[in-house]
Amino acid sequence: MMRLQTMLTSAAQLRNYQCRPTRYMVRLMIGTTVVLLCTRAIAQSVTNIVEPSTKLVPISPTAQPPGAKGSKTKPKVAKAALVTNPAMDSNLGYALNPLKNLLPPAVEIIYQQNRQHSVAYRQLSQLIKTTGHRLTGSPEGKAATQFVKTALQGIGYGTEQPHTSVELQPFTVQAWSRQEVSLDIVPVRSDNYAPIACVSLAQTPAISAVQSPILDCGNGLPEDWARLGTAVKGKTALFTIPAIPSSISPTPSANIHRSEKIALAIKAGAVACILINGAPGDILLTGTASATGAIITVPAVCISQNSGKTLLGWLAAESLMADLKVRNKIEPQEVHNVIATVRGTDLLQEEIVVGCHLDSWDLAQGACDNGAGSAAVLEIARLLSTNTLRPRRTIKFVWFMGEEQGLLGSQHYVSQLIKAKRKKGASQTKYMVNLDMAYNSTGFNAFGRPDAVAFFDSVGRLIAAQDSSYHQQLANKAGLHSDHEPFMLEGIPVASPDARWSADALNCYHADCDRLNWISPEGLDRTARITAILVYQLSMVDQLPAQVLDSGQTKEFLIRNGLEEALRLRGEWKW
């Protein structure tokens, strides 16, 4: 064993031999091949040994931006222990030998390339500088699309690397943008009034002018509408975005999406909606008011938590009217998904999709949601495009447009998959990995697929053996409202890296303070490299950890994960 260990050659050592004479390279290749074969015999549980090529594709190093948050000092972290689980070691062969020198060379190649040459933070900074926000259908959104395409070409897609390509996938949306909004609160028994700062929620009507009594509707949850009954009809419904215990709703049920609350309010007869943000202070939040992506029939606005507290206190003392005037712009626009492809080898007809949404809201820069995910996917695309790491399965990297307005880009992408599926010999999407606000990740979510948990655990242990700062966190909870959803509804297994944001950054979700200052280069890079390792493993294994479900199995999956009611509310339950 000791003799074998002295023979082992890491990917880092391989790079040191790049400039030596050919005879040394030949010896090294022969020796490395012998070592890998011996390693496979000793550690049969390691499934994806990669034979490194003799040369890494050169990538221009990029220095971290001066003064970037987190760029000067490394956070102090406890060393992660490598967990061994004999039960999992026999499951589908996804076992790992706990010796670091038996790790697949691909992991070290990805890790070192990311640590030494990452472009993620630089690309995100430049994207924000170039476009500002990235609202779907806006000039800024279109500029962001071109930015990503150009960035991909700059790292070799469709230019220097023949096994890669990049394309734009067009589709048409009803592009929504805000114009003017005003909200005045008027007491019923006086002519005194008070203006309140607010923002329109997306997919609300082009022109609205409503004067109606305000009704406290608690948290806007199903039990609130059941309790209020016909009292909601003709009223402006006032409710909170989070589920908060209150005098009229002391024990609220699990929270639901804001668009689902608005759908319930409209069903109950509300003529307008005022939503109270859950973030502290005077932060204003935007987001779609539509559960389906279609333009809704009533105006809906958001006010800050401070304004909400004031309004609720005032409403408890006397009856109030809302005078709400809204003007928005709605027009058809052609927009694009950006698709970059790394063609596989012997399993090239099977595809792994790595997705993120490129669009953002227009109140700020959209750095957290979803500039972080967009930049991470650019870095993953760079890491997995080299000849050194040719995947067996084809990998599609997709930057979706229109996610914020109702998953418009991913729905279009999946609709094209369904059409292509009918053709003989067409490629089949076998897995989808989604990065929506993924940042500073320390684990993965298998999205309700217990058959995949052993695989994700093994990948996490493989990462932990290479990176002592990695702390394995596994989840297995399925949900809706991001670009994985259209894939999941077709039975395609989905996954995502998790996110670790500060509380202050989360308060800026969809808000006027979503800016680059919440993001560090290291947080971006951590997400990019662990996801690259996951995706590469998915592209290489003989048998994927979860299989595509048929229609009946998908129905049972959704019911088992508690998603039927939300889909029925949106009119998207097709069973």
C-alpha positions as MATLAB code, in Angstrom:
seq = 'MMRLQTMLTSAAQLRNYQCRPTRYMVRLMIGTTVVLLCTRAIAQSVTNIVEPSTKLVPISPTAQPPGAKGSKTKPKVAKAALVTNPAMDSNLGYALNPLKNLLPPAVEIIYQQNRQHSVAYRQLSQLIKTTGHRLTGSPEGKAATQFVKTALQGIGYGTEQPHTSVELQPFTVQAWSRQEVSLDIVPVRSDNYAPIACVSLAQTPAISAVQSPILDCGNGLPEDWARLGTAVKGKTALFTIPAIPSSISPTPSANIHRSEKIALAIKAGAVACILINGAPGDILLTGTASATGAIITVPAVCISQNSGKTLLGWLAAESLMADLKVRNKIEPQEVHNVIATVRGTDLLQEEIVVGCHLDSWDLAQGACDNGAGSAAVLEIARLLSTNTLRPRRTIKFVWFMGEEQGLLGSQHYVSQLIKAKRKKGASQTKYMVNLDMAYNSTGFNAFGRPDAVAFFDSVGRLIAAQDSSYHQQLANKAGLHSDHEPFMLEGIPVASPDARWSADALNCYHADCDRLNWISPEGLDRTARITAILVYQLSMVDQLPAQVLDSGQTKEFLIRNGLEEALRLRGEWKW';
ca = [
       0.000    0.000    0.000;
       2.821    2.386    0.828;
       4.469    1.647   -2.513;
       1.219    2.365   -4.329;
       0.768    5.634   -2.468;
       4.186    6.860   -3.574;
       3.197    6.191   -7.173;
      -0.015    8.177   -7.070;
       0.090   11.323   -9.169;
      -2.340   14.180   -8.559;
      -3.740   16.522  -11.192;
      -1.604   19.274   -9.700;
       1.538   17.184  -10.333;
       0.356   16.565  -13.868;
       0.352   20.278  -14.537;
       3.985   20.510  -13.410;
       4.957   18.130  -16.192;
       3.295   20.104  -18.983;
       6.507   21.756  -20.203;
       8.895   18.791  -19.833;
      10.222   16.736  -22.776;
       7.996   14.215  -24.496;
       9.731   11.136  -23.060;
       8.850   12.233  -19.542;
       5.254   12.811  -20.612;
       5.030    9.323  -22.109;
       6.427    7.783  -18.933;
       4.006    9.806  -16.869;
       0.995    8.771  -18.956;
       1.935    5.081  -18.752;
       2.604    5.300  -15.027;
      -0.612    7.208  -14.395;
      -2.663    4.656  -16.328;
      -1.152    1.780  -14.295;
      -1.836    3.627  -11.061;
      -5.444    4.349  -12.002;
      -6.058    0.694  -12.863;
      -4.557   -0.398   -9.519;
      -6.595    2.219   -7.713;
      -9.807    0.992   -9.332;
      -9.074   -2.579   -8.197;
      -8.413   -1.520   -4.621;
     -11.245    0.998   -4.326;
     -14.060   -0.459   -6.404;
     -16.455    1.979   -4.798;
     -14.885    4.925   -6.637;
     -16.961    4.989   -9.791;
     -15.636    7.889  -11.809;
     -11.888    7.760  -12.101;
     -10.911   10.150  -14.878;
      -7.734    9.679  -16.877;
      -6.263   13.169  -17.039;
      -5.069   14.409  -20.398;
      -1.466   15.465  -20.697;
      -2.372   19.113  -20.901;
      -4.968   21.353  -19.315;
      -6.622   23.835  -21.629;
      -5.007   27.165  -20.681;
      -7.333   29.663  -19.034;
      -6.267   33.213  -18.398;
      -5.978   33.845  -14.656;
      -8.170   36.544  -13.206;
      -7.262   38.463  -10.085;
      -9.960   39.131   -7.553;
     -11.314   42.669   -7.814;
      -9.506   45.037   -5.448;
     -11.507   45.772   -2.365;
     -14.038   43.015   -3.113;
     -15.900   41.847   -0.072;
     -14.163   38.814    1.389;
     -11.221   38.957   -1.015;
      -8.484   39.836    1.479;
      -8.991   37.357    4.283;
     -10.133   33.773    4.420;
     -12.932   32.882    6.837;
     -11.969   30.650    9.708;
     -13.744   27.338    9.427;
     -13.599   24.087   11.314;
     -12.115   21.130    9.467;
     -14.815   18.885    8.043;
     -14.708   15.226    8.955;
     -15.066   12.710    6.135;
     -18.155   10.696    6.918;
     -18.181    7.011    6.065;
     -21.425    5.079    5.809;
     -21.108    1.352    5.030;
     -24.813    1.154    4.150;
     -24.414    3.804    1.484;
     -21.127    2.318    0.289;
     -23.067   -0.607   -1.190;
     -25.791    1.501   -2.787;
     -25.375    1.689   -6.602;
     -21.604    1.751   -6.196;
     -21.540    5.395   -5.033;
     -18.895    4.757   -2.384;
     -15.736    6.671   -1.646;
     -12.505    5.393   -0.254;
     -11.733    7.723    2.682;
      -8.106    8.126    1.604;
      -7.593   11.543    0.028;
      -5.000   10.223   -2.437;
      -7.609    7.930   -3.971;
      -9.986   10.749   -4.927;
     -10.848   10.966   -8.630;
      -8.415   13.383  -10.328;
     -11.373   15.292  -11.823;
     -12.258   16.667   -8.402;
      -8.820   18.130   -7.868;
      -8.725   19.517  -11.415;
     -12.050   21.338  -10.872;
     -11.054   22.503   -7.425;
      -7.670   23.877   -8.447;
      -8.920   25.482  -11.663;
     -11.623   27.287   -9.708;
      -9.327   28.364   -6.896;
      -6.652   29.666   -9.242;
      -8.529   30.994  -12.276;
     -12.147   31.744  -11.336;
     -13.976   34.322  -13.451;
     -17.247   34.301  -11.470;
     -16.937   37.506   -9.442;
     -15.362   39.446  -12.274;
     -18.155   38.385  -14.650;
     -20.867   39.313  -12.133;
     -19.310   42.717  -11.487;
     -19.042   43.398  -15.207;
     -22.601   42.201  -15.864;
     -23.981   44.605  -13.272;
     -21.797   47.443  -14.538;
     -22.959   46.795  -18.108;
     -26.694   46.335  -17.586;
     -27.771   47.415  -14.103;
     -31.000   45.452  -13.646;
     -32.136   42.740  -16.099;
     -35.923   43.069  -16.344;
     -37.404   40.703  -18.929;
     -38.116   42.476  -22.220;
     -36.252   45.629  -21.238;
     -33.172   46.960  -23.071;
     -31.172   46.010  -19.967;
     -32.472   42.441  -20.085;
     -31.560   42.125  -23.753;
     -28.093   43.530  -23.063;
     -27.625   40.892  -20.348;
     -28.470   38.141  -22.828;
     -25.813   39.388  -25.225;
     -23.328   39.754  -22.352;
     -23.652   36.074  -21.425;
     -23.362   34.925  -25.029;
     -20.216   37.017  -25.516;
     -18.734   35.774  -22.218;
     -19.269   32.163  -23.308;
     -17.593   32.792  -26.637;
     -14.731   34.390  -24.740;
     -14.066   31.136  -22.858;
     -14.153   29.099  -26.045;
     -17.787   28.081  -26.582;
     -18.428   27.716  -30.287;
     -15.029   29.230  -31.091;
     -11.906   27.475  -29.795;
     -13.461   24.236  -28.566;
     -15.168   22.136  -31.270;
     -17.149   20.020  -28.794;
     -18.965   23.129  -27.523;
     -21.540   25.544  -28.914;
     -23.646   28.530  -27.855;
     -27.011   29.666  -29.180;
     -29.940   31.964  -28.395;
     -33.421   30.427  -28.079;
     -36.084   33.045  -28.934;
     -39.608   33.250  -27.548;
     -42.217   35.987  -27.128;
     -43.531   37.349  -23.838;
     -45.958   40.022  -22.724;
     -43.222   42.232  -21.271;
     -44.354   44.099  -18.161;
     -42.709   47.229  -16.758;
     -43.784   49.688  -14.075;
     -44.603   53.306  -14.875;
     -46.478   55.136  -12.102;
     -48.155   54.180   -8.839;
     -49.722   56.068   -5.913;
     -51.491   54.908   -2.762;
     -53.433   57.294   -0.516;
     -55.140   56.188    2.691;
     -58.381   58.083    3.399;
     -60.426   57.796    6.636;
     -64.107   57.110    5.952;
     -65.320   59.823    8.357;
     -62.952   62.641    7.355;
     -61.241   64.169    4.370;
     -57.804   63.730    5.930;
     -55.548   61.404    3.946;
     -51.997   60.071    4.039;
     -49.870   58.927    1.085;
     -47.927   55.671    1.570;
     -44.850   54.659   -0.427;
     -45.418   51.499   -2.453;
     -44.310   49.583   -5.560;
     -46.462   47.747   -8.074;
     -46.185   43.988   -8.281;
     -45.547   42.568  -11.744;
     -48.215   41.201  -14.068;
     -50.775   43.682  -12.698;
     -53.037   45.581  -15.141;
     -51.801   48.357  -17.413;
     -54.181   50.941  -15.927;
     -56.094   50.747  -12.636;
     -57.859   53.268  -10.398;
     -59.529   51.797   -7.314;
     -61.220   53.426   -4.312;
     -62.501   50.868   -1.821;
     -62.588   50.041    1.910;
     -59.501   48.334    3.328;
     -59.986   44.945    5.014;
     -57.381   43.322    7.265;
     -56.996   39.817    5.807;
     -54.273   38.607    8.166;
     -51.647   36.554    6.361;
     -53.695   35.929    3.234;
     -53.682   32.185    3.909;
     -56.537   29.800    3.005;
     -57.904   29.860    6.555;
     -58.032   33.688    6.474;
     -60.210   33.742    3.358;
     -62.420   30.988    4.781;
     -62.884   33.004    7.991;
     -63.667   36.260    6.162;
     -66.037   34.733    3.634;
     -68.112   37.252    1.656;
     -66.692   40.213    3.633;
     -63.804   40.382    1.138;
     -66.022   41.209   -1.839;
     -65.454   44.751   -3.152;
     -62.652   45.438   -0.647;
     -58.953   46.221   -0.876;
     -57.378   43.187    0.792;
     -54.485   43.993    3.166;
     -52.255   41.070    4.185;
     -48.670   40.187    5.031;
     -46.226   38.395    2.748;
     -44.812   36.195    5.556;
     -47.055   34.109    7.825;
     -47.025   36.004   11.145;
     -49.068   35.171   14.260;
     -51.526   37.984   15.005;
     -54.719   38.668   16.950;
     -56.869   37.515   14.022;
     -54.530   34.682   13.010;
     -52.763   33.441   16.175;
     -51.547   30.122   14.697;
     -51.091   30.518   10.941;
     -50.590   27.467    8.753;
     -47.598   26.996    6.469;
     -46.964   30.035    4.308;
     -47.715   30.094    0.579;
     -46.337   32.174   -2.303;
     -47.482   35.788   -2.609;
     -49.024   35.092   -6.030;
     -51.140   32.298   -4.543;
     -52.378   34.654   -1.817;
     -53.365   37.184   -4.470;
     -55.151   34.469   -6.474;
     -57.159   33.557   -3.355;
     -57.963   37.242   -2.730;
     -59.272   37.670   -6.273;
     -61.315   34.483   -5.931;
     -62.821   35.883   -2.714;
     -63.862   39.105   -4.509;
     -61.106   41.594   -3.642;
     -60.771   44.527   -6.068;
     -57.202   45.405   -5.049;
     -54.416   43.981   -2.862;
     -51.914   45.653   -0.542;
     -49.113   43.331    0.623;
     -46.926   44.112    3.653;
     -43.248   43.212    3.302;
     -41.716   40.966    5.954;
     -38.268   42.588    5.862;
     -37.708   45.106    8.688;
     -37.729   48.860    8.161;
     -38.699   50.660    4.981;
     -37.562   48.072    2.410;
     -39.866   47.777   -0.602;
     -40.277   44.405   -2.312;
     -41.484   43.584   -5.794;
     -42.239   40.315   -7.561;
     -44.911   38.739   -9.695;
     -48.524   38.940   -8.586;
     -49.497   36.187  -11.018;
     -49.392   32.493  -10.219;
     -49.488   31.601  -13.924;
     -47.498   34.388  -15.617;
     -50.643   35.922  -17.142;
     -51.688   39.521  -16.408;
     -54.076   39.502  -13.418;
     -57.324   41.481  -13.173;
     -56.709   43.694  -10.117;
     -53.920   46.052   -8.993;
     -51.539   44.762   -6.331;
     -48.830   46.722   -4.533;
     -46.315   46.157   -1.744;
     -45.625   48.477    1.181;
     -42.823   48.313    3.744;
     -43.073   46.656    7.144;
     -42.985   50.033    8.870;
     -45.814   51.361    6.704;
     -47.718   48.137    7.293;
     -47.507   48.444   11.058;
     -48.722   52.029   10.868;
     -51.601   51.127    8.564;
     -52.726   48.143   10.662;
     -52.713   50.281   13.805;
     -54.698   53.003   12.083;
     -57.157   50.478   10.627;
     -57.790   49.045   14.094;
     -58.867   52.516   15.258;
     -61.151   53.548   12.367;
     -62.420   52.532    8.949;
     -60.133   53.412    6.042;
     -60.388   53.644    2.270;
     -57.598   52.948   -0.212;
     -57.214   55.274   -3.198;
     -54.896   53.311   -5.500;
     -53.807   54.464   -8.951;
     -51.499   52.333  -11.109;
     -50.101   52.624  -14.623;
     -47.864   49.957  -16.140;
     -46.569   49.173  -19.625;
     -47.382   45.819  -21.212;
     -46.232   44.937  -24.725;
     -45.093   41.854  -26.675;
     -41.318   41.439  -26.846;
     -39.022   38.787  -28.238;
     -36.563   37.618  -25.603;
     -34.048   34.777  -25.473;
     -32.726   31.946  -23.375;
     -28.968   31.486  -23.720;
     -27.933   27.845  -24.263;
     -24.336   26.600  -24.111;
     -23.594   22.960  -24.899;
     -20.734   20.613  -24.067;
     -21.276   17.522  -26.197;
     -20.859   14.187  -24.489;
     -19.049   11.116  -25.752;
     -20.604    7.635  -25.514;
     -23.820    8.885  -23.813;
     -24.196   12.111  -25.762;
     -27.964   11.594  -26.388;
     -28.554   11.860  -22.633;
     -28.513   15.453  -21.389;
     -27.888   17.109  -18.028;
     -29.321   20.642  -17.867;
     -27.656   23.183  -15.578;
     -29.982   26.175  -15.348;
     -30.333   29.588  -13.770;
     -32.460   32.624  -14.477;
     -30.685   35.614  -15.935;
     -33.520   38.119  -15.504;
     -34.009   40.211  -12.369;
     -36.305   42.881  -11.020;
     -35.709   46.531  -11.761;
     -35.602   48.087   -8.293;
     -31.863   47.415   -7.881;
     -29.028   45.388   -9.442;
     -30.421   41.899   -8.930;
     -27.034   40.740   -7.629;
     -28.376   38.125   -5.223;
     -31.415   37.168   -7.299;
     -30.101   35.943   -9.578;
     -26.810   37.518  -10.575;
     -25.073   35.101   -8.209;
     -26.569   32.039   -9.884;
     -25.908   33.405  -13.376;
     -22.238   34.073  -12.597;
     -21.818   30.683  -10.921;
     -23.175   28.893  -13.995;
     -20.741   30.840  -16.202;
     -17.909   29.568  -14.017;
     -19.255   25.985  -14.061;
     -19.490   26.194  -17.857;
     -15.843   27.276  -17.969;
     -14.696   24.500  -15.657;
     -16.479   21.735  -17.574;
     -15.677   22.828  -21.120;
     -12.033   21.746  -21.324;
     -10.827   18.641  -23.162;
      -9.416   17.454  -19.845;
     -12.924   16.819  -18.491;
     -14.933   15.543  -21.441;
     -18.278   14.309  -20.055;
     -19.972   11.119  -21.208;
     -23.383   12.783  -21.200;
     -24.069   16.068  -22.953;
     -24.300   19.077  -20.607;
     -26.582   22.002  -21.442;
     -26.037   25.272  -19.577;
     -29.134   27.485  -19.820;
     -29.659   31.083  -18.712;
     -33.447   31.463  -18.657;
     -35.200   34.770  -19.257;
     -38.602   35.551  -17.725;
     -38.365   33.469  -14.547;
     -39.527   36.308  -12.340;
     -42.691   36.858  -14.388;
     -43.737   33.227  -14.121;
     -41.016   30.794  -15.277;
     -41.566   31.906  -18.874;
     -38.142   30.917  -20.238;
     -37.961   27.503  -18.601;
     -41.541   26.725  -19.629;
     -40.645   27.532  -23.218;
     -37.471   25.427  -23.026;
     -39.379   22.416  -21.679;
     -42.127   22.848  -24.286;
     -39.441   22.482  -26.951;
     -38.107   19.382  -25.182;
     -41.570   17.845  -25.315;
     -41.833   18.540  -29.058;
     -38.365   17.137  -29.704;
     -39.119   14.042  -27.622;
     -41.597   12.886  -30.255;
     -38.842   12.702  -32.869;
     -36.949    9.456  -33.336;
     -33.393    9.606  -32.018;
     -33.898   12.895  -30.182;
     -31.793   13.670  -27.123;
     -33.428   13.137  -23.742;
     -33.006   15.347  -20.684;
     -32.194   13.060  -17.761;
     -31.460   15.529  -14.933;
     -31.790   19.242  -14.202;
     -29.664   21.182  -11.697;
     -30.996   24.659  -10.896;
     -29.073   27.593   -9.395;
     -31.513   30.227   -8.163;
     -29.884   32.404   -5.490;
     -27.437   29.553   -4.834;
     -24.500   31.049   -2.939;
     -21.822   30.037   -0.433;
     -23.191   26.511   -0.746;
     -22.435   23.701    1.687;
     -24.609   20.947    0.286;
     -27.379   19.913   -2.070;
     -31.123   19.412   -2.225;
     -32.260   16.196   -3.944;
     -35.814   17.601   -4.318;
     -37.883   14.783   -2.935;
     -36.069   11.909   -4.639;
     -34.963    9.454   -1.920;
     -33.361    7.249   -4.565;
     -30.802   10.028   -5.179;
     -29.790   10.751   -1.583;
     -26.975    8.161   -1.461;
     -25.429    9.648   -4.598;
     -25.528   13.208   -3.227;
     -24.074   12.030    0.054;
     -21.192   10.366   -1.785;
     -20.506   13.448   -3.900;
     -20.526   15.576   -0.758;
     -18.021   13.295    0.965;
     -15.829   13.382   -2.114;
     -15.852   17.204   -1.978;
     -15.181   17.245    1.769;
     -12.109   15.076    1.297;
     -10.692   17.673   -1.099;
     -11.945   20.825    0.659;
     -11.730   20.959    4.449;
     -13.975   24.059    4.533;
     -16.897   22.110    3.041;
     -19.553   21.012    5.543;
     -21.967   18.535    4.047;
     -25.611   19.628    4.311;
     -28.182   17.457    2.528;
     -31.866   18.199    1.999;
     -34.546   16.274    0.134;
     -37.471   18.695   -0.119;
     -39.365   19.386   -3.336;
     -40.868   22.812   -4.043;
     -42.156   25.101   -6.787;
     -41.591   28.662   -8.075;
     -38.250   28.420   -9.852;
     -36.961   27.154  -13.191;
     -36.659   23.555  -12.034;
     -40.464   23.373  -11.828;
     -41.338   22.777  -15.527;
     -38.749   19.977  -15.634;
     -40.068   18.425  -12.429;
     -43.653   18.475  -13.732;
     -42.459   16.350  -16.656;
     -40.970   13.791  -14.269;
     -37.355   14.853  -14.801;
     -35.328   14.584  -11.563;
     -34.036   17.943  -10.333;
     -31.515   19.130   -7.753;
     -29.817   22.290   -6.562;
     -26.952   23.471   -4.382;
     -28.102   25.134   -1.194;
     -27.616   28.791   -0.214;
     -26.103   30.506    2.816;
     -26.976   34.219    2.810;
     -26.721   36.676    5.660;
     -30.004   37.824    7.204;
     -29.430   41.331    5.845;
     -28.946   40.015    2.317;
     -32.142   37.947    2.537;
     -34.048   41.050    3.623;
     -33.091   42.533    0.247;
     -34.730   39.697   -1.703;
     -36.642   41.261   -4.659;
     -36.032   44.618   -3.037;
     -34.473   47.989   -3.716;
     -31.294   46.950   -1.859;
     -30.359   43.793   -3.823;
     -26.815   44.889   -4.680;
     -23.331   43.493   -5.229;
     -22.120   44.390   -1.740;
     -23.820   41.261   -0.323;
     -21.640   38.940   -2.418;
     -18.041   37.781   -1.933;
     -15.821   36.093   -4.528;
     -15.325   33.085   -2.263;
     -19.087   32.598   -1.788;
     -19.567   32.501   -5.555;
     -16.626   30.189   -6.109;
     -17.675   27.725   -3.432;
     -21.055   27.254   -5.114;
     -19.504   27.018   -8.583;
     -16.919   24.359   -7.769;
     -19.117   22.035   -5.708;
     -21.852   22.206   -8.342;
     -19.317   21.584  -11.115;
     -18.179   18.454   -9.267;
     -21.797   17.297   -8.845;
     -22.651   17.915  -12.509;
     -19.508   16.182  -13.723;
     -20.276   13.122  -11.619;
     -23.849   13.084  -13.013;
     -22.424   13.236  -16.514;
     -20.072   10.287  -15.939;
     -21.858    7.587  -13.898;
     -23.130    4.472  -15.656;
     -26.524    4.728  -13.974;
     -28.027    8.045  -12.853;
     -29.171    8.151   -9.214;
     -32.805    8.965  -10.108;
     -34.750    8.167  -13.248;
     -37.311   10.146  -15.260;
     -40.845    9.421  -13.984;
     -43.824    8.675  -16.191;
     -47.042   10.692  -15.846;
     -48.587    8.485  -13.179;
     -45.390    8.387  -11.134;
     -45.049   12.170  -11.410;
     -48.590   12.615  -10.076;
     -47.812   10.449   -7.060;
     -44.519   12.289   -6.519;
     -46.270   15.682   -6.442;
     -48.982   14.451   -4.078;
     -46.400   12.859   -1.782;
     -44.475   16.154   -1.620;
     -47.572   18.263   -0.856;
     -47.606   20.213   -4.139;
     -51.042   19.299   -5.503;
     -53.014   22.123   -3.855;
     -50.703   24.891   -5.097;
     -50.780   23.513   -8.641;
     -54.567   23.229   -8.572;
     -54.852   26.833   -7.414;
     -52.815   27.925  -10.425;
     -54.824   25.748  -12.805;
     -51.727   23.695  -13.609;
     -52.788   20.326  -12.180;
     -53.070   18.184  -15.304;
     -54.126   14.909  -13.717;
];
